[in-house]
């Protein structure tokens, strides 16, 4: 059975009205109410055969597509407001499956306090492809955190345990909005979500900021799923990716002022290293020996 664009449009029109609309529902471009803070925008793709396997639970796939973009908002300390979905599917896809994908996106948006406010449908020859754009608002004063703003002397934090996401968490992760907003409010210089592997993402953060990052391997929190997978749990934590925890760089004095509150609110948050003058990612083992991580050792890179 094939799907029909007009049928999906009529089904969408019968669904719940998105909150936050100022303009007409169903218009090609959604007109939103004014934001309280500075707008934050991002876009992310979720492709069959790359980000999820054929036969994966359809609602979970839709939720993952939404949460990938939402996690990028979390990594700025932003509050999510609206999502757009561009969905491309083969003619042979069933309308039931596409409805479930859209419901997955809509549900993930609502759980984050946002809404799916519009998008686009297209027929394609290739694999199923979801592209989600997210709009958020940054409500704090001052300079927002960014990858280029990590400074030598900063402490390096992670928001939670890592590794083993392929056992199912890659479809079920939770964007770390509360952690991101807390760290942004406390003056974190840099924030980033871990999507392609801790080591690869830290290497890119260091390169963008023009600094070196020293990671204390014994301090890296290991998820129980990393321990369940074959091989080294630490290697899984460093390289599996799709954990969507946050890394943060924050001045020691600022961390000292908020560490007690962070431990109460976010008990999984850990200091795992520091930012240094120099370049690249340095891995420091339990004996104190340090080696330089090399691109290509692990993590995910498209192309």
C-alpha positions in Angstrom: 0.0 0.0 0.0 1.3 3.5 -0.9 0.8 6.7 1.0 -1.0 9.8 -0.2 0.1 13.4 0.6 -3.4 14.8 0.7 -4.6 12.1 3.0 -1.8 12.8 5.4 -2.6 16.6 5.3 -6.2 15.9 6.2 -5.1 13.6 9.0 -2.8 16.3 10.3 -5.6 18.9 10.2 -7.7 16.7 12.5 -4.9 16.4 15.1 -4.2 18.7 18.1 -3.5 22.4 17.2 0.1 23.4 17.9 0.6 25.8 20.8 2.3 29.1 20.3 0.9 29.8 16.9 -0.1 33.4 16.1 -0.9 32.8 12.5 -3.2 30.4 10.8 -2.9 26.7 11.4 -2.0 24.7 8.3 -0.3 27.6 6.6 2.9 26.8 4.7 4.9 28.9 7.1 4.1 28.9 10.8 3.8 32.4 12.4 4.7 32.1 16.1 4.1 34.3 19.1 7.1 36.4 20.1 9.9 34.7 22.0 11.0 35.8 25.4 14.7 35.3 24.7 17.1 35.2 21.8 16.2 32.8 19.1 18.2 29.6 18.7 17.8 27.4 15.6 19.2 24.1 14.4 18.5 21.3 12.0 19.3 17.5 12.1 18.7 14.5 9.8 17.6 11.0 10.6 18.1 8.6 7.7 17.1 4.9 7.4 20.2 2.8 7.2 22.4 5.4 8.9 20.7 6.6 12.1 18.2 3.7 12.4 17.8 0.3 10.9 15.0 -0.9 8.6 12.3 -2.4 10.8 13.0 -0.2 13.9 10.0 0.8 15.9 8.5 3.6 13.9 7.4 5.9 16.8 10.8 5.6 18.3 12.4 6.6 15.0 10.2 9.7 14.9 11.0 10.5 18.5 14.7 10.1 17.8 14.6 12.4 14.8 13.0 15.1 17.0 15.3 14.5 20.0 18.5 14.7 17.9 17.6 18.4 17.1 16.2 19.0 20.6 19.5 17.8 22.1 21.3 20.5 20.0 19.1 23.1 21.7 19.9 21.6 25.1 23.6 22.1 24.3 23.1 25.8 24.1 21.0 26.1 27.3 18.0 27.0 25.2 14.3 26.3 26.0 12.6 24.5 23.0 9.6 26.1 21.4 8.8 24.7 18.0 9.8 22.0 15.5 9.5 21.6 11.7 9.6 18.2 10.0 10.6 17.5 6.4 9.7 13.9 5.7 10.8 12.1 2.5 9.5 8.6 1.9 9.4 6.0 -0.9 6.0 5.7 -2.6 5.8 2.1 -1.3 5.8 3.3 2.4 2.5 2.8 4.2 0.6 5.8 5.4 0.2 4.0 8.8 4.0 4.0 9.1 4.3 7.7 8.2 1.6 8.7 10.6 3.4 6.9 13.4 6.7 8.7 12.4 4.9 12.0 12.6 3.3 11.1 15.9 6.7 10.2 17.3 8.1 13.6 16.3 5.0 15.3 17.7 5.2 13.4 21.0 8.9 14.1 21.6 8.3 17.8 20.9 5.4 18.0 23.4 7.3 16.2 26.1 10.1 18.8 25.7 7.6 21.7 26.0 7.6 22.4 22.3 5.2 21.7 19.3 5.5 20.4 15.8 4.2 23.5 14.0 4.7 22.5 10.3 6.9 20.9 7.7 6.9 19.2 4.3 6.1 15.9 2.7 7.8 14.5 -0.3 8.1 11.2 -2.3 11.6 9.9 -3.0 13.3 6.9 -4.4 15.9 6.6 -1.7 15.6 5.5 2.0 13.2 7.1 4.5 14.6 10.5 5.5 13.4 12.8 8.3 14.9 16.3 8.7 13.9 18.2 11.9 14.5 21.9 12.4 14.1 23.1 16.0 13.5 26.6 17.3 14.4 27.5 20.9 14.9 30.6 23.0 18.0 31.6 25.1 16.6 33.5 28.1 19.8 34.3 30.0 21.8 37.5 29.9 25.4 37.6 28.7 27.3 35.6 26.1 25.8 32.1 25.4 28.0 29.1 25.6 29.6 27.9 22.3 32.2 25.4 21.1 34.7 28.2 20.3 34.6 29.7 23.8 36.3 26.9 25.8 39.3 28.5 27.7 42.5 27.2 29.0 42.0 26.6 32.7 38.4 25.5 32.4 37.2 22.2 34.0 35.6 19.6 31.7 32.3 18.0 32.8 30.0 15.4 31.4 26.3 15.2 32.4 26.1 11.4 32.7 27.4 7.9 31.9 28.5 6.9 28.4 28.8 4.0 26.0 26.7 1.1 24.7 24.0 3.2 23.1 23.4 0.6 20.3 21.7 -1.6 22.8 18.7 0.7 22.5 19.5 4.1 24.0 20.2 5.5 20.6 16.5 5.4 20.0 15.4 6.4 23.5 17.7 9.1 24.9 16.5 12.2 26.7 17.9 15.6 25.8 19.6 17.2 28.8 17.6 20.5 28.9 17.8 21.0 32.7 21.5 20.3 32.8 22.1 22.6 29.8 20.1 25.5 31.3 21.8 25.0 34.7 25.3 25.1 33.2 24.5 28.0 30.9 23.1 30.0 33.8 26.2 29.2 35.9 28.4 30.6 33.1 29.7 27.6 31.3 31.9 28.8 28.4 31.2 25.8 26.1 28.5 23.2 25.8 28.2 20.3 23.3 26.1 17.2 23.1 27.8 13.8 22.6 26.5 12.4 19.3 29.5 11.0 17.5 31.5 9.7 20.4 33.1 11.4 23.4 36.7 11.4 22.1 35.8 12.6 18.6 33.5 15.3 19.9 36.1 16.5 22.4 38.7 16.6 19.7 36.4 18.8 17.5 35.6 21.0 20.5 39.3 21.5 21.2 40.0 22.3 17.5 37.2 24.8 17.3 38.3 26.6 20.4 42.0 26.5 19.6 42.8 24.7 22.9 43.9 21.3 24.2 41.6 19.1 26.3 43.0 16.6 28.7 40.5 13.8 29.5 41.1 11.8 32.8 40.1 8.2 31.6 39.5 6.9 35.1 36.9 9.7 35.7 34.8 8.9 32.6 31.5 7.5 33.8 30.7 4.2 32.1 27.0 3.3 31.4 25.9 -0.2 32.3 25.2 -0.8 28.6 28.9 -0.2 27.9 29.8 -3.0 30.3 27.3 -5.3 28.7 28.8 -5.0 25.2 31.8 -7.1 24.1 35.2 -5.5 24.4 36.4 -2.6 26.5 33.7 -0.6 28.3 35.9 2.4 28.3 36.4 2.1 24.5 32.6 2.0 24.1 32.3 5.1 26.3 34.9 7.0 24.2 33.7 6.0 20.8 30.2 4.6 20.5 28.4 7.9 20.3 24.7 8.7 20.4 24.8 9.1 24.1 23.5 12.7 23.8 24.8 13.6 27.2 26.4 17.0 27.5 30.0 18.0 27.8 30.7 21.4 29.4 33.7 23.7 29.9 33.4 26.0 33.0 35.8 28.1 35.0 36.9 26.4 38.3 35.7 29.3 40.4 32.2 29.2 38.8 32.1 25.4 39.3 33.1 25.7 42.9 30.1 28.0 43.6 27.6 25.7 42.0 29.1 22.2 42.5 27.0 21.4 45.6 23.8 22.3 43.8 24.8 20.4 40.8 25.5 17.2 42.8 22.0 17.5 44.4 20.2 18.1 41.1 22.3 16.1 38.7 24.1 13.3 40.7 25.4 11.7 37.5 27.4 14.9 36.5 31.1 14.4 36.7 34.3 16.5 36.3 36.4 14.4 33.8 39.3 16.6 32.8 40.5 20.1 32.0 41.2 22.5 29.2 44.8 23.4 28.5 46.8 25.7 26.2 47.8 23.8 23.1 45.8 21.6 20.7 44.1 18.3 20.3 42.7 15.7 22.8 45.0 14.2 25.4 44.1 11.0 27.2 45.5 10.6 30.7 45.4 7.1 32.2 45.3 6.0 35.9 49.1 6.0 36.1 49.3 9.6 35.0 50.7 8.7 31.5 49.3 10.9 28.7 48.9 10.2 25.0 47.5 12.2 22.2 44.2 10.9 20.7 44.4 10.6 16.9 41.6 11.2 14.5 40.3 7.9 13.1 40.7 6.0 16.4 36.9 5.8 16.8 33.7 7.8 16.7 31.3 8.4 13.8 32.1 10.6 10.9 29.9 10.9 7.8 31.4 10.6 4.4 
